[in-house]
Amino acid sequence: MTIPSGEQFVIRHGDQEAIAVEVGGGLRRYAVAGRDVVDGYAEDAMCDGARGQTLIPWPNRVKDGSWTWRGERRQLALTEPEQHNAIHGLLRWQPWRVREQTANVVELAATCFPQPGYPWRLEASNRWTLDDDGLAVLTIVTNRSDTEVPVAAGFHPYLTAGTPRIDAAELQIPAETRLLTGEQQIPTGPEPVAGTDYDFRHPRLVGGIEIDHTYTDLKRDPDGRARLRLADPAGASVTLWVDQAYPFLEIFTGDALPDPVRRRQGLGVEPMTAPPNAMASGESLVVLAPGETWQGRWGIESS
């Protein structure tokens, strides 16, 4: 059988199982005690809706694929042609190679080679680990070019608390601010969530609200992590945490997915180091000197 996502890397710890994949270096499945806590995709299917993919060297959108760096205009391929944007970076469909694998750890790596619109070389790695605290991924990006490189990073998991649709789940987002968007889903400015339908600072049902927005000004716990929680009122819950490398979360209820069956099955919760259109705006971009490294961590806990 041909597997569209390439080689499958299975790791286990206790009653947990996660499957990382060769294509995109992402996460196809994560289950605890046989219950899926990410809404992934089947082994014989191609990844849809960017499920679990790695978004490097930028997450989300670049308007018209056009941006300028150090006075020179760059043009990226329009990988979201319906909205005339470049979306989700350059490594999401590339093969990643295994560096290390043990029973509960797999580390995958990829090279982002110079190409039109992004003429630099990067090395990226994801180290997926299962332990008593759940699933965690450490991502490292290194500049292998001779000049400074602008970089942003993100991921695209979909969470599920076991409800048939996310409408019946309770959601808590530890964020004070939402980024409004206009044409092509490009940010137009911030808005406090207080007093709006998009305020999930305290747990409440998702209901029928449609969300495809970036949240920021994250409230962090004493350990420096911000935690988003999705729960089945009957019991099970899933929590996604991010360290301080990720100050933005894109929340996506899945209403725009091409397959109607897949819509609102899982909640897209995308850790991002920078907001949409950051390559053009410059907001929160990391600039790496030759040989310099960036790293960030996020993870998922289930109860």
N, C-alpha and C positions, 0 to 999 in steps of 0.2 A: 504494500500500500504506500502510495506517495503521501507524505505528510506535509501540507502546505507551510507549516511553521518550522519545518526542519527538525533537527535532532531535539529530543525531549530530555531534559535534565531533571530527574525526580529526586527530591530530598525529603527526608522524613525525620520526625522527632516525636516520640510518644504517639498520640493519636492524630498528629498533624501530618499533612502531605502537601507539598507545593511542587509545581512543575514550571520551571523556566524553559525558555525555548531559544533555539538558535537564531531564528529570524527576529530581529529587533532586540534581542537580549532581554525580552520582557517576561511577563508572568501570565501563563495560560490558565492555571488553576491553583487555588488554595482552599483546602478543606480541613475542617477540624471535626474529628469523630464522624467522618463521612458526610458532614454537612458543608456545602459550599458557602464560603464567606466572601468570595469574589464571584461576580457574574462573568465568567470567562467564556471559553468557546471550546468546541469539540476537537478532538485530535485530528479528525479528517476534514476540518474546516479551515478556511483562511481567516485570519484575524479580521473582525469587523468592528467598526466604531472605535478603532484605535485601542481596543481592549488590552490593558496591561503593557502597552508599548512604552519604550524609552524615547523621550523627546529631547534630543540633543542635535545641534547646538542652540536650539531655541524651542520653547513650548508654545502652543497656541498659534496665533496668526501673525503674519506680516502683511500689512495692507498693500495690495497690488504686487507683493513680492519685492517692493522697492525700498532700499535703504541706503544711507550714506555713512561711510566710515572714513575718518580722517580726510574729509573733503572729496572722496572718490565715491561715485554712485555705484551701487551694486544691484544686480537684478537676479532674484531667485526664481526658480521654476514655479509656476502657479499650480500647486498640488491640490488646491481647493478651487477648481475652475468655476464652479457654480457661484462663488462669491468673489472670484478674482483675487484670491489670497495665496500666499505660501503658508503651509501649515505643518506644525509639529516636527520641524527639524529634518535631518538628513540621514539618521541612522535607524529609523523605525522599520525599514524593510531590508536592511543590510544583514548579512550573516555575522554572528558573533561567535568567537572561538572560546572553548573552555580552557581556563588556566588551571583550575583546581576543582576537584569534587571529592567530597567525603559523604558520609551518611546524611548529614544535616546541613551541608554547606556546598554551594556551587558558585564559582566566580567565572563570569563571562566577560570577554573584552572585544573591542572593535576599534578599527581605525577609521576616522573620518578624513578622507583624502581631499586635497584641494579640488574644487569644482566651480563652475560658473556661479557667481553670486556669493561664494564663500571660499576664497582661495587660500585656505590655511589647512594645516594638518593637525588633528587632535587625536589623542588616544583616550578611550573611555572604557571604564569597567564597572560592572555591577556585581557586588558580592551578596548573594542571597543566603540568609541564615535562618534556620528554625531553632528555637530553644524554648525554654519554659515560658518566656514572655510573649511568644508568638513568632511572627515573620518580620524580618528586618532586611533592608537593603542599604548597603553602603555604595555610593556612586563616587567615582573619582574621574576627573577629567584633567588631562595634562596637555599643555601646549607643546607640540613638537615642531613648531615653525620657528623661523628666524626673527620674527617680529611679534609685537603684541597682538593678541587675539581677543575679540569680544565673544563672550560665551553666556548662555543661559541654559537651564536644564529643567526637565519635568518628567512626570510619569502619568499614566492614564488608566488606573484601575477603576473598576466598577464594584461597589460594595453591595452586598445583599445580607439582610438579617433574616432571610427565610420567608418573608411575606411574598405572595404571588406577584404583587406589584408594590412599588415603593410608596404608593399612595397610603397604604395601611401602616407604614412604619413611622416611628418617631425619629426626628432628626434634631441634632444639636450641632450648631456651627459656632465655634468660639471666635467670631469676627465682628468687629464694630462697623466695618465699611464694605460697601459693594461698589464695584466699578460699573457705571452706566455705559451702555454701548449704543452706537448708532449704525450707520451704513457699514455693511460688511462685518458686523460684530466687532468693531474696533472701539476701544474705550474713548468716551467723551469727557469723563470726569468722575470723581468719587461722590458717593452719597452715603450718609450715615444710615445704617439699617434701622435704627430706632424709629418706631412709629410706622414702619412699612410692612408690607406683606412678606418681605424677604428677611425679616428679623427672626433668626433661629438661635439666638443666644441662650434661650431656655428651651428645653425639649418640647416639641409639639409635632403633631401629625403633619406629614408632607402634604396629604390631601391632593388636590388637583393642580397645585401651583406648578408652573413651568419655569425652570431655572436653567440658564446657560450664561452664568456670570462669574466674574472673579471676585472673591472675598479677600479682604486684607485687614490690617490692624488686628492681628490675631492675638487673643489672650492666651498667655502661656502659663503652664504650671511651674512650680518651683524647680523642676528639672530642666526647664528651658523648652519643653516640648508643648506644642499646641495639639489638642485632641478633638477630632470630630467623631461624633457617635451616631450610629444608626441602629435603631432597636425595634424589634417586634414587641408590641405591648404585651404579648403573651409570654415573653421571656427572653429569647436569644437576642444578643446584641453584637455589633462589630464596631471597633474603634480604629480609626486611622490617625496616626501621629506623625508630626514632622518636627525636625530639629530647626534651629535658627537659620539654617541655610535656605529654608523655604518659607518666605514671608507671604506667599500667595497660595490660595486654593481656588481652582476653578471647579464650580459645582454644576453638574449637568444632569438633568432629569431624563434625558434620552428621548425627548419628544421629536427631535429632528432626525433620528436614525432612519436609514432607508427601509429597514425591515420592520413592518408594523408589529410583528410578534415580539421583537426585541425591545420595543419602546417601553420605558419605565419599569423594566424588569430589575435593573440595578441602578444604583446612583453613581454617576461618574464623579470621583473626587480626585482632582489632579493636583498634586504638589507641584509648585512652580517657583523657580528662583526669581522670576521676573514676570511682569504682566503681559497681556497680549500686546503685540506691536512693539515690543521692547527693542527689537533690532533697529527700528526706525526712530523711536522716541529716545532711546538710550537709557530709559529708566531701569535701574537695578541691574544693568548688565555687569557681569564680572569681566574684568580685563586682566588676562593672564600674560605675564612676561614670558619670553622663551624659557621653556623648561619648568615653568611654574604650574602648580597643581591646585585645583579646587576639589572640595569634597562635601557631600551632604548625606544625611540619613533620614529615612522615613520607615514606617512599619505599620503592621496591622495586628490588632489583638482581638480575640473573640471570647465571649462569655455567654 
